[in-house]
Amino acid sequence: MASQFFELLLKKLDQHKRVIIQPHDFPDHDAVSSSFAMQYLLTQLGYNCVIVYSGYISRVSLKNMINWLAIDIRHINDETLTPDDKIIVMDGCIGERNVTDMPGIEVAVIDHHQVDAPDFIWYEDVRPDYGSTATIMVEYFKYFGLEIPEAVSTALLLGLMFDTNSLTRGVSPSDIKAMLELRESADLTLTNKIFRNQLEYQDLDNFKDLLKDVQRERNLAYCILPYCSTQMLGVLGDFLLSIDEVDNVVLITPHHQRAYLSLRSECPNTNLAKIIKKQLNDSGIGYGGGHKHMAAGVIHSSVSLNNLPKIMNQFRQQFRVR
Ligand SMILES: [Mn+2]
């Protein structure tokens, strides 16, 4: 539960100055919705907040969520941050490669990834057993005895549904409780419409590429794809995981001299966050992270793309020993 420690953080924040809420870069539904909820909550408590993100938002269902729920989220290039700004990081952690170090001081981290918050943070709430940061936010509203308005509920429900793939991935009892509560106050027609329409017609080309090149080794499906967006990489990974014979997925796609990875697993004892950190961070060829059953990473541009088959082989080894 949110605690008196969060109230201590609030006491340290100046109500006359704006507070920056920063979702992780290239934010997803959970990052945007939990930031939106934090913005509403802090506004109710008398603070002035702005949501600032880095990267870009290209996924159609996320654009729909932002537009239809009128979420005020601003790009870092359109906001002037000062070194004195106080930043609350949502669904990510400062120090991780997917959280840009913006001007200002990071004072809080609220996240459900496997992360270590740095010591200089004033407040941290990291719950790797939770399916979404949205779930954590539902508990914050409860702590303050505040009702969650319809737009915020709808967004949080979407964050929870996307991150847990409709309660099939990384779910805790708290997520189920949060889902029940959110369904009471969310616009379910809008939620389902945003959730169902995840693809655009042009995305079918990525499926064609996948079906042409995908390979299988026992319960592992893997593929080095021609360029495909990181969001689509996740969609394709979930698609492969829905095949009965496939329990693990490794996808790699090159883009602008770099390469992006997406991993999925439905094996209870597999920890993909550990695997990807071992293969990329520890060997120095890139960086990655995430959860036990869902992880992502990037290979540095200094690594030749000719090495991708070799890197893929190293990942295949990880699933062989299990
Ligand atoms: Mn999340």
Boltz pocket constraint, residues with backbone or C-beta under 6 A from the ligand:
constraints:
  - pocket:
      binder: B
      contacts: [[A, 30], [A, 31], [A, 91], [A, 112], [A, 131], [A, 132], [A, 133], [A, 163]]
      max_distance: 6.0
